[in-house]
Amino acid sequence: MPNGRTIAGRFSLLGAVALCVLAVGCRQDPVVPSEPAFPIIPAHLATVPVPSDNALTPAKVELGRRLFYEKRLSSEGTVSCASCHRQDKAFSDAPNQVSRGVNNALGQRNAPSLINVAYRPHFFWDGRAATLEDQAMAAFLSSVEMDADTLAVAALLRSEQYRGAWQAAFADTTVTMRRAMMAIASFERTLVSADSRYDRYVLGDRTALSEQERRGMNLFFSARSMCGACHGGQDLTNDQFQNIGLFNHYFDRGRFNVTRNPRDEGLFKTPSLRNIALTSPYMATGDSDKGLLTTLEQVVQHYNEGGTPFANKDKRVRKLGLSDAEVADLVAFMKALTDSSTLTRAEWSAP
């Protein structure tokens, strides 16, 4: 079997060829762990980046899985990571417009899918976390998410219930919150998936997509729609930040809250479109000036109409003039990005 980088190159080449045919386009060095947790990487994806200080091992992944589903990490004992990242919704918080934490506290945004999150260079809709470990810690401590009592959590992790798993994961019994987050991040790095019908098509199965889905794919990656300009590559995201004209005034200022740069007003991270049909409502807050965005048809129409005028709106968001049939073709293609195996894989489920 070719190595991960060769495989990644093959995927990139396939993508480049497809785009040409269709008329378009961690702070630490990643290392490949010497003891992989299990074969998690589909053949046509890049090697999962793993930080040098958090090697991916079976014991750490299993501890992370337990902690991911552990509600006692929250101050009330009612909220776990899985409360807002549900496996049956591709590890998103669908159908909630925004996520709720302890004491039923209402957040500002919805929790995005964690599928293939290992490949992302920054986390949260505004990109404020640089690593999965930092992302997990921020949710763990947030007063509107888990609001953790670190002393109580430390006592739980030192208890007989976790002592053996902790020893297996870290080779000693020293409990720190950072280590707990390292375990959760390790589990999240195994949430890798690429067995949608679109993936099968890319890999050479020309029967994997229907005629309508192929029309939608061609339009998606065309210069006319420009969808592929932001949603390209193996995970259908450019991992950048865009203002797509959702509002004429942004109460949630997005990336600006992190950088304080006026050019980042109303910019949010471009999400991966893998399993997009399972993660409604759409966008960071599930709405726009024109109302809720609960269907893919509404999302496509938002772009078709050119969005709401705003100084920082991406210039690629402009009126497209798509017919109803073309909108339906795009939606059909996006539904073909679903990998239903992600919903039931036992190694990702609650222990």
C-alpha positions, 0 to 999 in steps of 0.5 A: 500500500502506498504511504499517506503522502503518496495517497494524498498526492493521488487525491490532489491530482484527481481533484486537480484533474476534476477541476480542470475538466469541470472548468475551475480550482499546528504550531508543531510539526505533525508526526506519524505515530509509531503505534497507530490506534487502528487503521483509521485513514481511508486510502485516498486521504492524507495522513492524519496530523498528530502533534509530537507531544501527543502520540496517537495510541490505542490506550489514549484513544480509548480513554479519550472516547470515555471522556468524550461521553463523560457527563461528569466532566461538567459542573452539573454532571449533565453535559459531555462533549457528545451532548453537542457532538452527536454521532447520529448527526455526524458529530454535530449539534443538529437540529439545534440553531445554537448549542446549550451547555450546563444550566441550559445555558444558551451559546452564541453558535452551533457546534459544527461536525467533528468528522475529519476535524483532525485535518483542520488548522484552526477550531471554532467558527472564529478560529480562536483555537490552534489545536484540538487540545486547546479547543477541548480545553476551551469548551471544558472551561466555558461557563456556557458549555461544560463549566468544569470544576477542575478539582472535582474532575481531577478527583474523578480521574484519580478514582478507581474507575479511571485509574487503570485507563489513565495509567495505560494512556500515560504510563503513570497516574499523574492527572492533569487537565491538559492530559485529559484534553490530550486524550479527548483530542486523540479520540477526535483525531480518529473521527476520519471518514471518506466513504461517501458516494462522491468519494467512490466516484473520485476513486473511479466508480463511475456508477456511484453518482446519479446523472443529476448528482454528476450535473450538480458536481459539474456545476459545483466545481464550475467557474459559474457557481464558484462553490469549489473555490471555497469548498474544494480539496479532500474535505471540501473546505479551504480552511479560510474565513469568509463573509458570505453576506448573511447579515447587514449588521453582525451582532456576532462579529466572527473572526473580528472577535479574535483578530480585532481587524476590521477586515475580519468583521463578519468572517467565519470559518468555511466548514467542510461539506462532508455529511452536510445533509445531516447537520442542519441548520446551516452557518454558525448561527443557523440563520440570516437576514432572510430567515433560518437556513434549515435546508440545503435548498435555502442555502443554495438560494442564499448564494443564488441571490448574492447574499446581503450587501456588506462591506466585507462580503466575499466578492465571489458571493454574487447573483448566480442566476441558477434555475430551479433545476440547477439548484436541485442538482447542487443539492443532490450533489451535496447529499451525495457527500454523506458517509452514513457509516459515521453514524453507527461505527462502534469504535466511535460510540459511547462505551 
